Amino acid sequence: MEQSHEFIDLIQILGVATFAAVIATLLRQPIVVAFICVGVVVGPAALGIVPDDSAFVDIFGRVGIALLLFVVGLRLDPALIRTAGFVAVVSGLGQVVITTVLGFAITFALGMDIMSALYISLALTFSSTVIIVKVLSDRREIDSLHGRIALGILIVQDIVVIIALALLSGLEGVESSDAALRELGLSALRGAALVIGMILVVRFLIPIIEPRMLAVPEVLVLGGIAWAVLMAAGATWAGFSAEMGAFLAGVVLATKRPRQLVAARLTTVRDFLLLFFFVSLGVHLGLSDLRDQLLPAIGLSLFVLIGNPLIVMGIAIAMGFRARTGLVAGMALAQISEFSFVLMALGLNLGHVDEASLALVTLVGLITFAASTYMITYANPIYRFVQPALNRIERPVAHREDEILDEADEQVEVLVFGTGRLGTVILSRLQEMGVEAMGVDFDPVAVRRLQALGFHMRFADVEAPEFLQGLPLSSARIAVSTIRAPDVEVGLLEALREHNFSRPVLLTSQSAATADRLEGLGATLVLLPFEAAGERASEMIEETLRDPTYLERARSSPRAPVEDEDLDNQ
């Protein structure tokens, strides 16, 4: 009977979640916000569909966090810090220190004791990898400069929180200082042994079994999950949290070739368990806790939502970056992290904090998760609103974005915005014809790589108001965009019009309706790549029917120097 009751609870949760997801889709709102609402609605604080002692929700929630952090670890290649540069390390450490100090002062002023204030200020410091990666990926900004800086800061934050969790985990059940030191020492040794074991497995065992696992994708995914569970168990043995072990398991595999396949195949499971992660938060929120902590939660949420962007922007400006780069990267970090809840739960188990503190941080999480999603989505309008004020504090000097490439004046005939697969093919063909063309992209890695291949490249974010500054518009005879995002291309048209660019503008689109709209707004011609590819494929099929050797000859023709990962940008 108990199993039947839990099955009914599960059905109700999925029913409410489906309804909320449909409503969010109709309103064009992020699904993440719908999941947050579901967690509160089905818990005791609202409908009470799921009781606060529901075992299966707790289990699903914990497994969900572990798997989510494993996938996050897979996607967070430590090389991102090198990509983002020194700014990621300095901004990350600076943001952690400044947010902790200011958060401690605010929390202590609200009447918290020293230990609770310390835990809460640390919890406010870390940002949600799940939210940031999901929203930036949906907006295709994961490879932008501000996206790479935000992810680099996340890695620094993750390293700091892992150290904090490791140190605090070693204090569980310890009463004296001598015993605490012994436990910390033992935990450090066990942790070192776990990390060494991970490295040895990845260094020597994975290369042996990887070819066999790649032959059967299902086995690869199963092996990835088994690896995550094994490392979670190993972290528990070492005295750390299982979630931290799963995260480290993902990070260790982040540099291996099959990580993208494993992460992609786990995306559906990740999104499903993401629901239970938020439900598990809402289930443990009592109505009285929500009411009592509402005002402090609003105050601390404003600190996170406004303070984090300002802190990151200030550090970025001090390091020579544009205010927009720092502000947009900071807005991506304007929420607390899944690690924040793990940290507070650990503090509760150790007796360092009470349930009221846990409820306060959970409520701050719900508020900042919802609000920051909109901040990331509408980052460019927000920046344009505050731009006049920022212009007064931004230094009138060359910015570090400009150091990505030499800014010397260049004479070009064609500007190509977006250098994914299609854009790179266009650049390659123009180069073969002897036409001076310049590629413009917001991915600094793609810019450097294509420049190394001999292409004229320039870094610029098309959604930044000042992105056309420094581009050789006066000499360009035609502008081409392969971005295929209607809103971005409308912005490109408006920016070109503001700069009195009267030459032809070629855009790309995925539908004829959008193409008609763009042409109505001033585009000279809108290309339909999929339609053109279909027509070309039909011609090749027709030629093959006449001449069976046609495809063999066509396959031997040279191709543009692009990589498979460029497909992600199309």
ZAMARMAR-146498 format. One record per residue (C-alpha): y negated, z, x negated. Coordinates in steps of 0.02 Angstrom, whole numbers, plus 50000, padded with zeros to 5 digits. Layout:
% ZAMARMAR-146498
YZX ...
//
This chain:
% ZAMARMAR-146498
500005000050000 498825003849856 499124986649783 498754978849953 497114988649964 496574982749791 497024964849838 495884966149991 494494973149881 494714958449763 494604946049908 493014954349970 492224953949797 492634935549775 492004931849950 490324940349919 490204932249747 490544914849817 489234917249953 487964923449826 488344909049708 488094896249847 486434904049896 485874904349714 486354886049695 485404881049852 483874890449789 484124882749615 484234900049538 485354905049391 487104910549439 486894925449323 485624932949442 486854930849586 488194940149489 486994954449456 486604955649641 488464955449684 488794970049568 487504980749656 487944974949834 489814978249827 489634995049739 489375012149818 487495010149804 487514996949943 488994990950048 490285001849964 491614988349967 492274994349800 492405013249769 491765020749607 493545025349555 494235007749573 495445005749428 495644986949436 493764983949428 493634994949274 495084985849192 494414968649236 492704973949177 493334980149009 494444965048982 492984954349034 491824962148906 493124960248769 493464941948810 491624938248833 491194945548664 492644936048585 491924919648651 490194925048597 490864928648423 491654911448418 489984903248456 488954913848336 489254905648169 488434916648034 487764900447961 486464901248100 485524914147996 485414901647854 484894888147977 483514898548055 482984904247883 482254920247819 481284922447982 482884926848076 483304941247959 481534947947946 481184945948133 482854953748178 482644968948068 480804970548113 481164969348299 482554982348288 481464994848194 479874992348296 480754992348465 481755007848420 480205017448364 479135012348513 480585014548634 480925031948568 479095036748589 479045030248768 480715037948817 480285054748739 478615054348831 479595052148994 480385069248965 482035064448884 482785075748751 482845069348573 484665063548575 484505054548743 482865046648687 483715040448528 485185032748622 484075024648754 482865017548624 484335009948529 485035002848692 483354994548727 483354986448556 484824974548577 484794958348677 486144950048781 487074936248690 487924931248853 486284928548946 485404919948802 486814908048755 487154903548937 485344900048987 484864891248825 486444880648837 486034876049017 484294870848960 484994861948805 483874872448692 485254880548591 484854869048444 482964870248457 482014879748322 481614894248439 483414894248501 484094895248324 482864909048280 483374918848435 485224916948393 484894921848213 484014937648273 485494940948389 486674940648241 485584953348149 485564964148306 487444962748323 487694968348143 486564983348172 487404988448335 489144986448260 488644998248121 487935010448249 489505009548357 490605011748205 489675027348148 489605034948322 491425030948361 491935041248210 491095056648286 492145057148445 492955074048471 492185080748311 491285097448320 490805102248140 489805092548014 491195093247884 492435086248008 491175073048056 491005067347876 492895066647855 493095056548015 491705044647966 492525042247797 494225038847875 493455026948002 492575017747861 494215015847766 495165010147920 493754998247964 493764991047789 495644988747800 495444979847969 494114968047902 495124964247746 496644960747855 495614948847963 494984939547811 496724937947736 497444931147899 496034918547919 496124913747735 497994911547715 498914911747883 497744901947996 497744886147886 499654885847894 499824887248083 498214878248131 498914860348126 500374865348237 499254874348359 498024859848367 499444848548424 499614858748584 497904864648650 498714877248769 499564885748622 497914885748528 497034894748671 498474906948692 498444910448505 496564913348514 496754926148653 498194934548562 497114935648406 495704943648506 496874956448586 497694960348418 496014963548335 495434973848484 496984984748461 496644985448275 494854991248306 495505004948421 496685010648283 495235010948161 494275022248279 493085009048346 492915001148518 494104987448575 492604976848624 491934977348447 493624971848381 493664956948499 491904952148447 492344952948262 493904942648297 492784929048366 491534930048223 492914928548093 493544912648178 491774905748201 491874895348042 493574887748082 493784870248151 494644874048318 493354886948374 492434874548487 494044869748576 494554887848603 492814892648664 492714877748781 494414881148858 493994899448884 492344895648970 493074895949146 493964912349115 492384919249036 491314914749186 492584922349305 492664938749209 490774938749193 490754942549378 491814958149355 490774963549208 489254964849321 490264971749465 490904985649353 489104990349316 488574990749497 490105000349554 489655015249446 487855016049504 487565029649633 486155027549759 485365044049706 485415038749523 484575022349565 483225031049666 482885044549537 482825032549389 481895018349473 480145021949407 480695025649227 481795010149234 480334999249289 479265006049147 480595003349015 481004986249087 479184981049067 479254987148888 480774976048855 480124961048952 478384961348873 478644971048712 480064960848638 479164943948653 477574951348580 478504959748437 479464943948390 477904933248411 476884944748300 478204944248163 478354925248178 476464922748167 476404934248015 477734923247933 476744907347967 477594900748123 476694894748277 476354907348414 477364896948537 478914897148426 478864916148413 478414919048595 479774907748666 481074915148547 480494932548598 480604928548784 482404923448756 482714941048689 481834950048831 483334959248902 484554972448845 486324968848788 488114971548842 488204982248686 486874993448763 488094998948898 489495001248772 488325011948666 487805022748815 489605024748876 490105030448702 488665042848701 489245049448869 491015051848805 490355060948652 489265072148760 487665065848679 486935058848842 487175062349027 487545051149176 485705049949220 485345041649052 486795029649079 486145025349252 484385022649182 484985010249051 486105001449177 484644999249296 483544992849154 484934980549115 485004974049293 483124971949300 482934963649130 484454952449153 483704945349312 481894944349253 482244937449078 483284923249150 481724917049238 480664920249083 481794908948980 481844895749117 479954895449136 479504899048955 478414883548936 477324886749091 477134904949035 476594899248863 475324887048935 474614901149041 474344912748892 473944899048765 472034901348772 472244919648723 473514915548587 472374902448510 471174916548465 472454925948362 473454911648288 472994907648110 472234890148084 473414885647942 474914874447916 476434881448003 478174883647935 478844871348064 477854858147970 478794862347810 480414855447882 479794838247832 478364831147730 476864828947844 476094814647744 475364800647850 476654787347891 476504770347969 477894767048094 478174754148228 479384763648341 479494782048388 481214787748449 481214804548539 482934812648540 484184808548402 485854812048480 487144798148482 486094785448576 484504789148478 485414788048311 486174771248358 484434764648400 483734771148234 485194763448140 484984746348219 483094746448192 483374751048010 484574736447990 483244724848062 481944731447941 480894739648077 479954755348025 480544768548150 480384787448157 481574799248246 480864814948329 482014829448372 481914848248406 483504852248309 483024856148128 484814853748070 484934836348147 483234832148073 483774836947897 485474828447912 484764811947975 483394812447844 484744814347712 485534798447781 483914788947749 483074789547919 481234793747944 481264809948042 480034822648109 480354839648188 479484842548356 479904850948521 479464838648659 479174853048781 477854860948668 476074856348722 475544851948545 477114842348496 476224825548473 475064832648341 475474824948172 476494810448243 475894792948194 475404787648370 474034775948311 475234764548218 476704765548339 476924749848443 478254757148559 478934774348607 480754777048656 481534792748729 483414795548739 483284813448803 483774809148983 483074825349056 481874819949196 480684834749182 480564832948993 480244814249005 478884816949137 478064829049015 478224816048877 477374802948985 475944814849026 475724819748843 475684801548787 474424797648923 473314812148866 473344805048689 472844787748755 474484779648704 474384762848793 475874754148713 477584751948799 478604767548836 480494766048858 481434780548936 483264783648981 484014790449140 485684794149218 485264787549392 484324772849467 483334784449581 482654794349434 482294778149342 481234771949488 480294788449490 479924787749303 479344769649314 478204774849456 477444788049342 477024775449208 478584771649107 478634753449052 480524752549070 481904765149104 483594761649027 485224766549112 486454769248967 487994772249074 487644756749177 487334746549021 488934753448942 489904748649098 489234730949093 489624729648907 491384736348935 491654723349072 491094709648953 492284716048818 493734716448942 493334698648995 493254692948813 494914701648776 495764692648920 495214676348840 495544681548660 496794695948628 496084698348452 494324701748515 494494720848525 495224721848350 493724712348282 492504722748384 493294738948323 493064733848141 491174732048162 490114745648078 489484760348181 487974771648169 488224786948057 488384800448190 489574814948215 490534820648368 489414835748391 487964823948429 488804820948596 488284838548647 486464833148640 486704818448759 
//
